[in-house]
Amino acid sequence: MIINRLTLIMSLLIHREFIICFKIAAKLWICELRHLLTIAVLVLLQQMMLLLKKIASLCHIPQLMILFVVICI
């Protein structure tokens, strides 16, 4: 149940970050689509790392295990 809530919160944060990226791109007209996608992917990876850290702290998983999961991704 806690993991479902964390997943919902993370998806909302990711959605918010995508909206911010699109607003910046629309206002500045500088970012091309590939740059925007790169920013979005980096934000997504950052949010995934935060989610993994939260899950690890709740389940008492060692930090080394998180590193292994991230490397596999």
C-alpha positions as CSV (number, residue, x, y, z in Angstrom):
1,M,0.0,0.0,0.0
2,I,2.9,2.4,0.8
3,I,4.6,1.5,-2.5
4,N,1.4,2.2,-4.4
5,R,1.2,5.7,-2.8
6,L,4.9,6.3,-3.6
7,T,4.3,5.2,-7.2
8,L,1.4,7.6,-7.5
9,I,3.4,10.5,-6.0
10,M,6.3,9.8,-8.2
11,S,4.1,9.6,-11.3
12,L,2.6,13.0,-10.4
13,L,6.0,14.5,-9.9
14,I,7.2,13.1,-13.2
15,H,4.1,14.5,-14.9
16,R,4.8,17.9,-13.3
17,E,8.4,17.9,-14.5
18,F,7.3,17.1,-18.1
19,I,4.8,20.0,-18.0
20,I,7.6,22.3,-16.8
21,C,9.9,21.2,-19.6
22,F,7.2,21.7,-22.2
23,K,6.4,25.2,-20.9
24,I,10.1,26.2,-21.0
25,A,10.4,24.9,-24.5
26,A,7.3,26.7,-25.7
27,K,8.4,30.0,-24.1
28,L,12.0,30.0,-25.3
29,W,11.7,28.2,-28.6
30,I,15.3,27.0,-28.1
31,C,14.8,23.4,-27.2
32,E,14.4,21.1,-30.1
33,L,12.4,17.9,-29.7
34,R,15.4,15.7,-29.0
35,H,16.8,18.1,-26.4
36,L,13.4,18.1,-24.7
37,L,13.2,14.3,-24.8
38,T,16.8,14.2,-23.3
39,I,15.7,16.5,-20.4
40,A,12.5,14.4,-19.9
41,V,14.5,11.2,-19.8
42,L,17.0,12.7,-17.3
43,V,14.1,13.8,-15.1
44,L,12.5,10.4,-15.3
45,L,15.8,8.7,-14.3
46,Q,16.2,11.1,-11.4
47,Q,12.6,10.4,-10.2
48,M,13.2,6.6,-10.6
49,M,16.3,6.9,-8.4
50,L,14.4,8.8,-5.7
51,L,11.7,6.1,-5.9
52,L,14.2,3.4,-5.5
53,K,15.8,5.1,-2.5
54,K,12.4,5.5,-0.9
55,I,11.6,1.8,-1.4
56,A,15.0,0.7,-0.2
57,S,14.6,2.8,3.0
58,L,11.2,1.3,3.6
59,C,12.3,-2.3,2.9
60,H,15.7,-1.9,4.5
61,I,17.5,-2.8,1.3
62,P,21.3,-2.0,1.3
63,Q,22.4,0.9,-0.9
64,L,24.6,-1.4,-2.9
65,M,21.5,-3.3,-4.1
66,I,20.1,0.0,-5.4
67,L,23.3,0.6,-7.3
68,F,23.1,-2.9,-8.9
69,V,19.5,-2.3,-10.0
70,V,20.4,1.1,-11.5
71,I,23.3,-0.4,-13.4
72,C,21.1,-3.1,-14.7
73,I,18.5,-0.5,-16.0
